[in-house]
Amino acid sequence: MTQVRPMRADARRNYERLLKAAAQAFAEQGEGASLDDIAKRAGVGSGTLYRHFPNRQALLEAAYVDRVEAIGARADEIARELPPGEALERWLRELTEGMIQVRGLKALLGSAVTDDGPAAVTVCGTALKGAGERLVRAAQSEGTLREDVEPIDILRLAHGVATASELAHDDGRCVPRYLALLTEGLRPRG
């Protein structure tokens, strides 16, 4: 059995400084922020950054994991407040708006809802997929969502709505309209 040793105090400080610097850089520049710049902001070398985070995806996930887990938990809160179909629509709106408001989050969530990428099995991917699964299945049981809709479809469509909104250059004001068009097509026929 392999034991995981706790992080040394200086390594923990470097890790925390890197996360803070990454969150600031991603907020300012999006997911393409320079990793070397992030290391400099944190006051560490690039080697230290890569020891903690082997690639950009790992750093993005670490910087946003709390936010993504909160988005997943929000699905359950909404489900307790609203009927299943309405809960799904509200959560999709909040998810989409979050992708627009937090630079870098859309890229992370996009890779988290792929079938095969490295992020498909990450904490972020698991949190979103689980939340989507619960909401989709409840709406289908209620009869307000087509039976052929898969949870991953909903997550990918929300990502698409966020992308469409960015193309409209309207700071997300078109999200409610786009989601209404989308959800109308997801309802059962007849």
Steps between C-alpha positions, in 0.01 A plus 500: 500500500640838396480770762451859395722731698357834604634801313783689669406847628703681233355281224149568633568877495627478142195298400264757653688792342483327163124449531446864594720624216330264254151613599604864450670432166211290367252770608700766315614307192281190474615142484791589269684695770874440494607229742842666532324824597296313759817353651660848511191649665519228763869568558609150397676345203327323215635168627310548826181571307540182294584291808161592643305522172630287212299692240266795445193282546612391847562861602164615362323225689680573826425872466129442437418174678319674788291703259410196288409295806276788611331496159439128543365547853277781376318246282384318813392825669294601199350149475368537854339835414343439160327227300750292297452665159527849645797397714686377194432825313607718794820301551586518131457876512725534805758265349502690171521840667787373714691395189460851360583689820810306605772508236661162453208310649341429161817333375524287811135401488522430128777248553320360805203395289690312235476125481867432485731789589715500813249727674217252442586321825604800706325639805348777287370258240360270766322784684334635187409166352348384828293816537385481139410134539281563804316793343450336161368174644260687730366711212458190287312324780276804531434489124637848428813383318526271200607145584773497236691789663818396679652703785816563298282652225372761744849593617633530147200708394552736796862538388372578150261764632786665689705503179207641300453771760865599477462529123206737554725733708213587734646400840263206529174687451396256226548193725136485616376520140745239372421265788125544440550404134710204607274368774192531281664254262583263787142460617308187404290527187129454509 
